[in-house]
Amino acid sequence: MESNAPRVFRFSTDQFPEHKRVDAYREIYSRTIVKHDIEPIADQPFHFEATLSSFSGLGLASSLFSPCRRWNGPHHLNGDDLVLGVGISGRGIVQQRGREAVVGAGEALLTSCTDPALVTIPERSQLISVRVPASTLAARIAGLGDRVTQTIPHGTPVKLLTGYVGAVWQSGVTTMQPELREVVAAHIEDLVCLVLGAEGEARELAQQRGLRAARLSAILRAIEGRSGDPGLSAATVAAALGITPRYVHLLLEQTGKSFTHHLLQRRLEKAAALLADPRWHERRIADIAAKAGFTDLSYFGRAFRRMYGASPSDLRAASRPDGGHRRGNK
């Protein structure tokens, strides 16, 4: 695992003819990147795709498998890291240390890189995994070995971990400043500890640091993804995340902007994008305002002009190939 400069690796069997996909997987991926062997167990063409990243001592992976059986024996073992896998879709059956566990969508499972393992994936499945040095987790979680190959049910920590890792993928670790990468890595370690049931001071630290960061990230993603909903409010976001509206406002104080400010900005940005989209050039301004989440057209016009220094009609006219000579619908 790379601990200094971040690295990102992407691989897909779609790059190869169907009859060469398994050989390509073995040659490029399972013999050099993550050492193991594999055997397809379905008549359908073998499919695999993955994005992996390593930074600040962590390894992140997002993988999609067609039905297969994969295993690592003593000759495959390298390092003493632990891997927390979270099912996104499908399911997997893992055998390690004389135990067997099934992990499905929304569930998590801890495995060890120091022990042979057999993983059976009976259906098309996607998972996210976080690879962490065993020493890092052992220092914060008592009885860590007992948690290996024990299914962890769906819950808030698992959901927040997958959401936060997804946000990290989207933002791109290679473009982050080194200081930010260190903070992000610490947050992910905190969330892994919470998923694994950290207690005492370790739990308190993880809640104060990683949990707060993950919840803030979830709030901002909710505003981004649901800004077009006119009923979106701090209360509805709080209910979805299982926290109080007051806590939503408290977390957003870290950004220097209120919930209302964030929501208004996202809605105005969405409206501006629609106004510049040729597919919406013949739609009414009122339709665009409603699509962006506004219920008051006059308020939309005033807020839009304050942010962009021009009216919605002016922005749409300027975005036309003919320079706005055609008259848009009001």
LINURZI-V314661 format. One record per residue. N is the residue number from 1. RES is the residue in three letters. OMEGA is omega in radians with two decimals (* if undefined). D_LAST is the distance of its C-alpha to the last C-alpha in whole Angstrom. Layout:
BEGIN
{{N;RES;OMEGA;D_LAST} {N;RES;OMEGA;D_LAST}}
END
This chain:
BEGIN
{{1;MET;-3.12;57} {2;GLU;-3.10;56} {3;SER;-3.11;56} {4;ASN;-3.13;55} {5;ALA;-3.14;52} {6;PRO;3.10;49} {7;ARG;3.09;49} {8;VAL;3.13;47} {9;PHE;3.11;48} {10;ARG;-3.13;46} {11;PHE;3.07;48} {12;SER;3.09;47} {13;THR;3.09;50} {14;ASP;3.13;47} {15;GLN;-3.03;48} {16;PHE;3.04;51} {17;PRO;-3.06;53} {18;GLU;-3.06;53} {19;HIS;-3.14;57} {20;LYS;-3.02;57} {21;ARG;-3.13;54} {22;VAL;3.11;57} {23;ASP;3.13;59} {24;ALA;3.10;56} {25;TYR;-3.12;56} {26;ARG;-3.07;59} {27;GLU;-3.02;60} {28;ILE;-2.97;57} {29;TYR;-2.96;56} {30;SER;3.10;58} {31;ARG;-3.07;61} {32;THR;-3.04;60} {33;ILE;3.08;57} {34;VAL;-2.93;57} {35;LYS;3.10;61} {36;HIS;3.03;62} {37;ASP;-3.00;62} {38;ILE;3.09;60} {39;GLU;3.07;61} {40;PRO;-3.13;58} {41;ILE;3.11;59} {42;ALA;-3.14;56} {43;ASP;-3.10;56} {44;GLN;3.12;53} {45;PRO;3.13;52} {46;PHE;3.12;53} {47;HIS;3.07;49} {48;PHE;3.00;49} {49;GLU;-3.08;47} {50;ALA;2.95;47} {51;THR;-3.11;45} {52;LEU;3.09;48} {53;SER;3.06;48} {54;SER;3.11;51} {55;PHE;3.06;51} {56;SER;3.09;53} {57;GLY;3.14;55} {58;LEU;2.98;53} {59;GLY;3.09;52} {60;LEU;3.11;48} {61;ALA;2.99;48} {62;SER;-2.99;45} {63;SER;3.08;47} {64;LEU;-3.08;46} {65;PHE;2.83;50} {66;SER;-3.09;50} {67;PRO;-3.11;54} {68;CYS;3.02;56} {69;ARG;-3.13;59} {70;ARG;-3.08;60} {71;TRP;3.01;63} {72;ASN;3.12;64} {73;GLY;-3.12;68} {74;PRO;-3.11;70} {75;HIS;3.12;70} {76;HIS;-2.96;66} {77;LEU;3.09;66} {78;ASN;3.11;65} {79;GLY;-3.12;64} {80;ASP;-3.11;64} {81;ASP;3.00;61} {82;LEU;-3.11;59} {83;VAL;3.03;56} {84;LEU;3.12;54} {85;GLY;3.12;52} {86;VAL;3.12;49} {87;GLY;3.06;48} {88;ILE;3.05;44} {89;SER;-3.12;45} {90;GLY;3.13;48} {91;ARG;3.10;51} {92;GLY;3.10;54} {93;ILE;-3.01;58} {94;VAL;3.06;60} {95;GLN;3.13;64} {96;GLN;3.13;65} {97;ARG;3.11;68} {98;GLY;3.13;69} {99;ARG;3.05;66} {100;GLU;-3.12;64} {101;ALA;3.07;60} {102;VAL;3.11;57} {103;VAL;-3.13;54} {104;GLY;-3.12;50} {105;ALA;3.13;47} {106;GLY;3.13;46} {107;GLU;-3.10;50} {108;ALA;-3.14;52} {109;LEU;3.11;55} {110;LEU;3.06;57} {111;THR;-3.08;60} {112;SER;3.10;62} {113;CYS;-3.11;62} {114;THR;-3.08;66} {115;ASP;3.05;67} {116;PRO;-3.12;67} {117;ALA;3.04;64} {118;LEU;-3.14;63} {119;VAL;3.08;59} {120;THR;3.14;58} {121;ILE;-2.99;55} {122;PRO;-3.13;55} {123;GLU;3.12;51} {124;ARG;-2.99;48} {125;SER;3.07;48} {126;GLN;3.11;46} {127;LEU;3.00;47} {128;ILE;3.14;47} {129;SER;3.11;50} {130;VAL;-3.13;51} {131;ARG;-3.04;54} {132;VAL;3.05;56} {133;PRO;-3.12;60} {134;ALA;-3.12;62} {135;SER;3.14;63} {136;THR;-3.12;60} {137;LEU;-3.12;60} {138;ALA;3.14;63} {139;ALA;-3.06;63} {140;ARG;-3.06;61} {141;ILE;3.10;61} {142;ALA;3.10;65} {143;GLY;-3.05;66} {144;LEU;-3.11;64} {145;GLY;3.14;66} {146;ASP;-3.09;65} {147;ARG;3.13;62} {148;VAL;-3.14;62} {149;THR;3.01;61} {150;GLN;-3.10;60} {151;THR;3.10;57} {152;ILE;-3.04;54} {153;PRO;3.11;52} {154;HIS;3.12;48} {155;GLY;-3.09;48} {156;THR;3.14;46} {157;PRO;3.14;47} {158;VAL;-3.13;47} {159;LYS;3.14;43} {160;LEU;3.11;43} {161;LEU;-3.12;45} {162;THR;3.11;43} {163;GLY;-3.12;40} {164;TYR;3.10;41} {165;VAL;3.08;42} {166;GLY;3.10;39} {167;ALA;3.10;37} {168;VAL;3.10;40} {169;TRP;-3.06;40} {170;GLN;-3.11;36} {171;SER;3.09;37} {172;GLY;-3.08;40} {173;VAL;-3.09;43} {174;THR;-3.14;44} {175;THR;3.13;41} {176;MET;2.99;42} {177;GLN;-3.10;45} {178;PRO;-3.13;48} {179;GLU;3.13;48} {180;LEU;3.10;45} {181;ARG;3.12;47} {182;GLU;3.12;50} {183;VAL;-3.14;48} {184;VAL;3.11;46} {185;ALA;3.11;49} {186;ALA;3.11;51} {187;HIS;3.14;48} {188;ILE;3.08;48} {189;GLU;3.09;52} {190;ASP;-3.10;51} {191;LEU;3.06;49} {192;VAL;3.12;52} {193;CYS;3.12;54} {194;LEU;3.09;52} {195;VAL;-3.10;52} {196;LEU;3.05;56} {197;GLY;3.10;57} {198;ALA;-3.10;58} {199;GLU;3.04;59} {200;GLY;-3.09;61} {201;GLU;3.14;60} {202;ALA;3.12;58} {203;ARG;-3.13;56} {204;GLU;3.12;55} {205;LEU;-3.12;54} {206;ALA;3.12;52} {207;GLN;-3.11;50} {208;GLN;-3.04;50} {209;ARG;-3.06;48} {210;GLY;-3.10;47} {211;LEU;3.11;46} {212;ARG;-3.14;44} {213;ALA;-3.12;42} {214;ALA;3.12;42} {215;ARG;3.07;40} {216;LEU;3.10;38} {217;SER;3.14;37} {218;ALA;3.11;36} {219;ILE;-3.13;34} {220;LEU;3.09;32} {221;ARG;3.11;31} {222;ALA;3.10;30} {223;ILE;-3.13;28} {224;GLU;-3.03;27} {225;GLY;-3.05;27} {226;ARG;-3.08;25} {227;SER;3.14;23} {228;GLY;3.11;20} {229;ASP;-3.10;22} {230;PRO;3.14;21} {231;GLY;-3.12;25} {232;LEU;3.14;26} {233;SER;3.08;29} {234;ALA;-3.13;32} {235;ALA;-3.13;34} {236;THR;3.08;32} {237;VAL;3.13;33} {238;ALA;-3.13;36} {239;ALA;-3.14;37} {240;ALA;-3.09;36} {241;LEU;3.12;39} {242;GLY;3.10;41} {243;ILE;-3.11;41} {244;THR;3.06;40} {245;PRO;3.13;37} {246;ARG;3.14;39} {247;TYR;3.05;40} {248;VAL;3.14;37} {249;HIS;-3.13;36} {250;LEU;3.14;40} {251;LEU;-3.12;39} {252;LEU;3.07;36} {253;GLU;3.13;38} {254;GLN;-3.11;39} {255;THR;-3.09;36} {256;GLY;3.13;35} {257;LYS;3.13;32} {258;SER;3.06;31} {259;PHE;-3.13;30} {260;THR;-3.14;27} {261;HIS;3.13;26} {262;HIS;-3.10;27} {263;LEU;3.12;24} {264;LEU;3.14;22} {265;GLN;3.13;22} {266;ARG;-3.13;22} {267;ARG;3.12;19} {268;LEU;3.09;17} {269;GLU;3.11;19} {270;LYS;3.12;18} {271;ALA;3.13;14} {272;ALA;3.12;15} {273;ALA;3.12;17} {274;LEU;3.12;14} {275;LEU;-3.13;12} {276;ALA;-3.10;15} {277;ASP;-3.13;16} {278;PRO;-3.14;15} {279;ARG;-3.13;15} {280;TRP;-3.06;12} {281;HIS;-3.12;10} {282;GLU;3.12;9} {283;ARG;-3.14;8} {284;ARG;3.06;5} {285;ILE;3.14;5} {286;ALA;3.12;7} {287;ASP;3.14;9} {288;ILE;3.11;10} {289;ALA;-3.14;11} {290;ALA;3.12;13} {291;LYS;-3.14;15} {292;ALA;3.09;16} {293;GLY;-3.13;18} {294;PHE;3.08;16} {295;THR;-3.14;16} {296;ASP;-3.06;15} {297;LEU;-3.14;11} {298;SER;3.10;13} {299;TYR;3.11;15} {300;PHE;-3.12;13} {301;GLY;-3.14;12} {302;ARG;-3.13;15} {303;ALA;-3.14;17} {304;PHE;-3.13;15} {305;ARG;3.11;16} {306;ARG;-3.07;19} {307;MET;-3.02;20} {308;TYR;3.13;18} {309;GLY;3.12;18} {310;ALA;3.12;15} {311;SER;3.06;11} {312;PRO;3.13;9} {313;SER;3.12;7} {314;ASP;-3.12;11} {315;LEU;3.14;13} {316;ARG;3.14;11} {317;ALA;-3.12;11} {318;ALA;-3.11;15} {319;SER;-3.14;15} {320;ARG;3.12;15} {321;PRO;-3.12;19} {322;ASP;3.10;18} {323;GLY;3.06;17} {324;GLY;-3.12;14} {325;HIS;3.05;15} {326;ARG;-3.07;12} {327;ARG;-3.12;9} {328;GLY;3.09;6} {329;ASN;-3.14;4} {330;LYS;*;0}}
END
